[in-house]
Amino acid sequence: MGPSVLHEHEHDTAKWRIYEALLQATPDLSYVFDLQHRFIYANKALLDMWGMRWEEAAGKTCLELGYAPWHAAMHDDEIEQVIATRRPVRGEVPFPHTTEGTRVYDYIFTPVFGPDGQVEAIAGSTRDITDRTRHAEHLQLLVNELNHRVKNTLATVQSIARQTFANAEGMDDACGKIEERLLALASAHDVLTRENWHSADVAELARGLAAQGRFDARQFEVQGESCRIDPRRAMALAMALHELCANAARHGALSTPDGSVHIAWQRNRRGDGEELELVWRERGGPQVQPPAQRGFGSRLLERGLKHDMGGNVDLAFEPEGVTFRVSIPLPDDAHEVDR
């Protein structure tokens, strides 16, 4: 062997060592089929997926390696397609990883041409796209959920505007009440957004009234343990508390410095499950007279909440102050949250 031939051989060997190092280090699955669909190369990632050593896999077809018949037949057809068309084939398929369970893989089979220009082998590369696929599915679910929430919110805003204008004393009165109600809606959205719209804590909704700066926090007494409710009931409760607060500020306990509002809630057993009972009680304000007719706020408290919360409501205009009581069925997983 002459010096130039020896140098060329050493150069090819060095290149193969580099390629082999890259193929063995990549997390992607790299492999080669011969024209009889047998594996003649498989890198470490593929062997790990199979849970095999190369000595066990060498020269075997997909079917012989334990692939499901439909899966092996699919790859057989794709290999023949690559040979016949001399063009790559790409696909996506689930496959059970030895240690990680079923994963989703994106793969490509590409022709390997010999010196005579004919296809002499089929090289393959496969990438685990499970996390990417799950992320895309999760994003789609979020988009669908967002669309649903936006539609519900727009319907709520439409109802607020229609009912407010129908019961307002004038344009200024209507605009002020709409603004207040939309701010209450936005505040409830903020609470739910912080919790990824999974649930909201009743304690946070109730204590948020005293912290909003419109009233003297000393006029509020809030008592109850942490308890979470679903977004629909949380929105309904937030709007109810806002209406009670607004009414108390105009006519009730919050219209005078000596008035106070007591908000308390507790869990109660209800048949096979639990319910949350929340009570709003006003004291120290002007003597209460039952309204001659029910406005939007009263209808929301008495009818809307009963529908949205699926529980019982009671609004009483007692002389010493308004009392509002609502019971809300709780799901089985509505446990206290320590945050």
Buried (B, 14 or more C-beta within 10 A) or exposed (E): EEEEEEEEEEEEEEEEEEEEEEBEEBEBBBBBBBEEBBBEBBBBBBBBBBEBEBEEBEEBBBBEBEBEEEBBEBBBEBBBBBBEEEEBBEEEBEBEBEEEEEBBBBBBBBBEEEEEEEBBBBBBBBBBBBEEBEEEEEEEEEEEEEEEBEEEBEEBBEEBBEBBBEBBEEEEEBEBBBEBBBEBBEBBBEBBEEBEBEBBBBBBBBBBBBEEEEBEEEBBEBEBEEBBBBBEBBBBBBBBBBBBBBBBBEBBBBBEEEBBBBBBBEBEEBEEEBBBBBBBBBBBBEEBEEEEEBBBBBBBBBEBBBEBBBBBBEBEBEEEBBBBBBBBBBEEEBEEEEE
